[in-house]
Amino acid sequence: MNKHFEDARYYLSRAGEHAKEGALEELEPLEERFRNITGREEEPEPSRLDKLQSDLKELEERAEGEAQTAIANARERIRRYRSDDTAE
């Protein structure tokens, strides 16, 4: 890609990021006022502990799924081995 286009793309993405940040900053007082009127509190950001716990839960579920797949594959290989062994 032409260097000029690369530069233009970079500056456009930066301009978009700045526009988004500016809009959020301008709307923050309105959001706060709306939340006060409706009685809704802002959702707290998850703590580091919450993030770690969710990551561990995800890893546990993935490991469990991989273990079940490995067991199923092993059972299938054993079944095939036994059926080949009895055929002879």
Secondary structure by P-SEA (a helix, b strand, c coil): ccaaaaaaaaaaaaaaaaaaaaaaaaaaaaaaaaaaaacccccccccaaaaaaaaaaaaaaaaaaaaaaaaaaaaaaaaaaaaaaaac
